[in-house]
Amino acid sequence: MSAAARVRAGLTRSAAERVAVDAERREHEPEHTRGGASLSLSKKRARSAGLTLVEMLVVLLIVGLLFAGVVMGSGQLAGAKLRKSATTLTGLIRVSYVRATVQARSERIVFDLDHSTFWLEESDQPMLVNSHDTTGTGGAEVVTAAEKAALEESKRLVAGPQAPRPSFRAVKPGLYAASDNQGGTERSLPHGIKFRSVQTSHDEEPRTSGRAYLYFWPGGMTERASIVLREGDSMADTNALTVVVSPLTGNVVIKAGAVSLPKLEDGKDQSEREDQGGGF
């Protein structure tokens, strides 16, 4: 036998002896020691499963907190937009009140309730509001299809000549206030904020659609007005603010909820009624 063959034979015998020794040792090991490896693996798996459950609970907690924050934040954001809209209208009313005297022209704010927009207009012609006018313009020139239809119906019912109606033209926002709109004459309410109703002295009932008008005259006079803003389509008073305008001083008050225009007392002239002040 060659030397290489003897070496291979020796290695083979050594390996066989080690296998036999290991088998004999396993036979004499206690039962609980023999299953130690599998038991340790089971514990590791259990610990791994427990850690995963904790992680899931933490994730669910974080998601819940984020969801609550989004819900509360959206409500606060809508409320902030509502207050900003009321403040913007308050500023425009005060500017229009002063501007009518400075420019010696009749001015009016137009409220487009269907599109949640508003803008300022002026006229070179004297404007006397007619509270019995059925068009909603108070006696001014009609613009919308609904106003034109109301005027035709009025002409049909009332025979004879009628007084000419003053025409108004839009004033660009840059001429009376810093504009955050896209360069036109109209200014939009923030997204999600709408007009709930507008009622002025020449309106018998609050207007909830179409257009409404608030007039200003040289010498420091305007109309009583109630302008109700709301969040979305909500009719809840908790989601509404009202801009109330006093006629004698042009004072503007922002009130919580939907505030209706009070009915006038019979037999009393406007100058004899108290001009309500206050603030929001």
C-alpha positions as CSV (number, residue, x, y, z in Angstrom):
1,M,0.0,0.0,0.0
2,S,1.3,3.4,-0.9
3,A,1.9,6.2,1.5
4,A,-1.0,8.2,0.1
5,A,-3.4,5.3,0.5
6,R,-2.3,4.8,4.1
7,V,-2.9,8.4,4.9
8,R,-6.4,8.3,3.4
9,A,-7.2,5.1,5.3
10,G,-6.1,6.8,8.5
11,L,-8.3,9.9,7.9
12,T,-11.3,7.7,7.2
13,R,-10.8,5.7,10.4
14,S,-10.4,9.0,12.4
15,A,-13.7,10.4,11.0
16,A,-15.5,7.2,11.7
17,E,-14.2,7.2,15.3
18,R,-15.4,10.8,15.8
19,V,-18.9,10.0,14.5
20,A,-19.1,7.0,16.8
21,V,-17.9,9.0,19.8
22,D,-20.5,11.8,19.1
23,A,-23.3,9.2,18.7
24,E,-22.4,7.6,22.0
25,R,-22.3,11.0,23.8
26,R,-25.7,11.9,22.5
27,E,-27.1,8.6,23.8
28,H,-26.0,9.5,27.3
29,E,-27.2,13.1,27.3
30,P,-30.3,14.0,29.3
31,E,-33.6,14.5,27.4
32,H,-34.0,18.2,28.3
33,T,-30.4,19.0,27.1
34,R,-31.0,17.2,23.9
35,G,-33.9,19.5,22.9
36,G,-32.2,22.7,24.1
37,A,-31.5,23.9,20.6
38,S,-35.1,23.6,19.4
39,L,-36.3,25.2,22.7
40,S,-33.9,28.2,22.3
41,L,-35.2,28.7,18.7
42,S,-38.8,28.7,19.9
43,K,-38.0,31.3,22.5
44,K,-36.3,33.5,19.9
45,R,-39.4,33.1,17.6
46,A,-41.7,34.0,20.5
47,R,-39.6,37.1,21.3
48,S,-39.6,38.1,17.6
49,A,-43.4,37.8,17.4
50,G,-43.9,39.8,20.6
51,L,-41.7,42.6,19.3
52,T,-43.6,42.7,16.1
53,L,-46.9,43.1,18.0
54,V,-45.5,46.0,20.0
55,E,-44.4,47.7,16.8
56,M,-47.8,47.3,15.3
57,L,-49.4,48.9,18.4
58,V,-47.0,51.8,18.2
59,V,-47.8,52.3,14.5
60,L,-51.5,52.2,15.2
61,L,-51.1,54.8,18.0
62,I,-49.1,57.1,15.7
63,V,-51.7,56.8,12.9
64,G,-54.5,57.6,15.4
65,L,-52.7,60.7,16.6
66,L,-52.0,61.9,13.1
67,F,-55.7,61.3,12.1
68,A,-56.9,63.2,15.1
69,G,-54.5,66.0,14.3
70,V,-55.7,66.2,10.7
71,V,-59.4,66.4,11.8
72,M,-58.8,69.0,14.4
73,G,-56.5,71.0,12.1
74,S,-59.0,71.0,9.3
75,G,-61.7,72.4,11.6
76,Q,-59.3,75.1,12.9
77,L,-58.3,75.9,9.3
78,A,-61.9,76.4,8.2
79,G,-62.6,78.6,11.2
80,A,-59.5,80.7,10.4
81,K,-60.7,81.1,6.7
82,L,-64.1,82.1,8.0
83,R,-62.7,84.8,10.2
84,K,-60.4,86.0,7.5
85,S,-63.3,86.3,5.0
86,A,-65.4,88.3,7.5
87,T,-62.4,90.6,8.2
88,T,-61.8,91.1,4.5
89,L,-65.5,92.2,3.9
90,T,-65.3,94.4,7.0
91,G,-62.3,96.2,5.4
92,L,-64.0,96.6,2.1
93,I,-67.2,98.0,3.6
94,R,-65.2,100.6,5.6
95,V,-63.2,101.6,2.5
96,S,-66.4,101.8,0.4
97,Y,-68.1,104.0,3.0
98,V,-65.2,106.5,3.0
99,R,-64.6,106.2,-0.8
100,A,-68.2,107.3,-1.6
101,T,-67.6,110.6,0.1
102,V,-64.1,111.2,-1.1
103,Q,-65.1,110.4,-4.7
104,A,-68.5,112.0,-4.4
105,R,-70.0,109.0,-6.2
106,S,-72.5,106.3,-5.3
107,E,-70.7,103.1,-4.6
108,R,-72.0,99.6,-4.1
109,I,-70.6,96.2,-3.2
110,V,-71.8,93.3,-5.3
111,F,-72.2,89.9,-3.7
112,D,-72.4,87.0,-6.1
113,L,-73.9,84.3,-3.9
114,D,-73.7,81.5,-6.5
115,H,-70.0,81.9,-7.2
116,S,-68.8,83.1,-3.7
117,T,-67.3,86.3,-5.2
118,F,-67.7,90.0,-4.5
119,W,-66.4,93.3,-5.9
120,L,-66.9,97.1,-5.7
121,E,-68.7,99.2,-8.3
122,E,-69.3,102.9,-8.7
123,S,-71.7,105.2,-10.6
124,D,-71.5,108.8,-11.9
125,Q,-75.3,109.1,-11.6
126,P,-77.2,109.8,-8.4
127,M,-78.6,106.6,-6.9
128,L,-81.7,106.5,-4.7
129,V,-82.6,103.1,-3.5
130,N,-86.1,101.9,-4.2
131,S,-87.1,99.4,-1.5
132,H,-90.1,98.3,-3.7
133,D,-87.9,97.4,-6.7
134,T,-88.5,93.8,-7.6
135,T,-85.2,93.2,-9.4
136,G,-83.1,93.2,-6.3
137,T,-80.9,96.0,-7.5
138,G,-82.7,98.6,-5.5
139,G,-83.5,100.6,-8.7
140,A,-80.2,100.4,-10.5
141,E,-79.6,99.1,-14.0
142,V,-80.2,95.3,-14.2
143,V,-77.4,93.0,-15.2
144,T,-78.2,89.3,-14.7
145,A,-80.8,87.3,-16.6
146,A,-83.0,87.0,-13.4
147,E,-82.9,90.8,-12.8
148,K,-83.8,91.5,-16.5
149,A,-86.7,89.0,-16.2
150,A,-87.9,90.7,-13.0
151,L,-87.7,94.1,-14.7
152,E,-89.8,93.0,-17.7
153,E,-92.4,91.6,-15.3
154,S,-92.5,94.9,-13.4
155,K,-93.0,96.8,-16.6
156,R,-95.8,94.5,-17.6
157,L,-97.6,95.2,-14.2
158,V,-96.8,98.9,-13.9
159,A,-97.9,101.0,-16.9
160,G,-96.4,104.4,-17.7
161,P,-92.9,105.9,-17.9
162,Q,-90.3,104.8,-15.4
163,A,-87.3,106.6,-14.0
164,P,-84.0,105.8,-15.6
165,R,-81.8,103.3,-13.8
166,P,-78.3,104.4,-12.8
167,S,-75.5,102.2,-14.3
168,F,-72.5,101.0,-12.3
169,R,-69.0,100.0,-13.4
170,A,-66.6,97.7,-11.6
171,V,-63.6,99.2,-9.7
172,K,-60.4,97.3,-9.9
173,P,-59.2,96.1,-6.4
174,G,-55.9,97.8,-6.8
175,L,-57.6,101.2,-6.7
176,Y,-59.0,100.7,-3.2
177,A,-57.1,97.8,-1.6
178,A,-54.2,95.4,-2.0
179,S,-55.6,92.5,-4.1
180,D,-54.7,88.8,-3.5
181,N,-56.8,87.8,-6.5
182,Q,-55.8,87.1,-10.1
183,G,-55.9,90.7,-11.5
184,G,-59.6,91.0,-12.3
185,T,-62.3,93.0,-10.6
186,E,-63.8,90.1,-8.7
187,R,-62.5,88.8,-5.4
188,S,-63.2,85.3,-4.3
189,L,-63.9,83.9,-0.8
190,P,-61.3,81.4,0.4
191,H,-61.9,77.8,-0.7
192,G,-64.6,76.2,1.4
193,I,-66.2,79.5,2.5
194,K,-69.5,80.6,1.0
195,F,-72.2,83.2,1.4
196,R,-75.1,81.8,3.3
197,S,-77.3,84.9,2.9
198,V,-77.2,88.7,2.3
199,Q,-79.9,91.1,3.3
200,T,-79.8,94.9,3.0
201,S,-82.4,97.6,3.7
202,H,-84.0,97.4,0.3
203,D,-84.4,93.6,0.5
204,E,-87.6,92.3,2.0
205,E,-86.1,88.9,2.7
206,P,-82.5,87.6,2.9
207,R,-81.1,86.7,-0.5
208,T,-79.6,83.2,-0.8
209,S,-78.9,83.0,-4.5
210,G,-78.1,85.3,-7.4
211,R,-76.7,88.7,-6.5
212,A,-77.1,91.1,-3.6
213,Y,-76.1,94.8,-3.4
214,L,-75.0,97.0,-0.6
215,Y,-75.0,100.8,-1.4
216,F,-73.0,103.7,-0.2
217,W,-73.6,107.4,-0.8
218,P,-71.6,110.6,-0.5
219,G,-72.0,112.3,2.8
220,G,-71.5,109.2,4.9
221,M,-74.6,107.0,4.5
222,T,-75.1,103.3,3.7
223,E,-77.7,100.6,4.2
224,R,-78.3,98.4,7.1
225,A,-77.0,95.0,6.1
226,S,-76.5,91.4,7.4
227,I,-73.9,89.3,5.5
228,V,-73.8,85.7,6.7
229,L,-70.8,83.6,5.8
230,R,-70.6,79.8,6.3
231,E,-68.2,76.9,6.1
232,G,-69.1,74.9,3.0
233,D,-72.7,73.9,2.9
234,S,-73.2,73.8,6.6
235,M,-76.3,75.5,8.0
236,A,-75.2,75.2,11.6
237,D,-74.9,78.5,13.4
238,T,-71.6,77.3,14.9
239,N,-70.1,77.3,11.4
240,A,-71.2,80.8,10.5
241,L,-70.2,84.4,11.1
242,T,-72.3,87.5,10.3
243,V,-71.0,90.9,9.2
244,V,-73.5,93.5,10.5
245,V,-73.4,97.0,9.0
246,S,-74.9,100.1,10.7
247,P,-76.3,102.8,8.3
248,L,-75.5,106.0,10.2
249,T,-71.8,105.6,10.8
250,G,-70.9,102.7,8.5
251,N,-69.8,100.8,11.6
252,V,-69.2,97.1,11.0
253,V,-69.5,94.4,13.6
254,I,-68.6,90.7,13.2
255,K,-71.0,88.4,15.2
256,A,-70.9,84.7,15.8
257,G,-73.6,82.6,14.2
258,A,-76.3,83.7,11.7
259,V,-77.7,87.1,12.7
260,S,-80.9,88.2,10.8
261,L,-81.5,91.8,9.9
262,P,-83.9,93.2,12.5
263,K,-87.3,94.4,11.4
264,L,-87.8,98.1,11.4
265,E,-90.3,99.6,13.8
266,D,-93.3,101.2,12.1
267,G,-93.5,105.0,12.3
268,K,-89.8,105.6,13.1
269,D,-87.4,107.2,10.7
270,Q,-84.0,105.6,10.2
271,S,-82.3,108.6,11.9
272,E,-84.3,108.0,15.1
273,R,-83.1,104.4,15.6
274,E,-80.1,103.6,17.6
275,D,-76.9,102.9,15.6
276,Q,-75.7,99.6,17.1
277,G,-72.0,99.4,17.7
278,G,-69.8,96.9,19.3
279,G,-67.2,94.4,18.1
280,F,-66.4,90.8,17.6
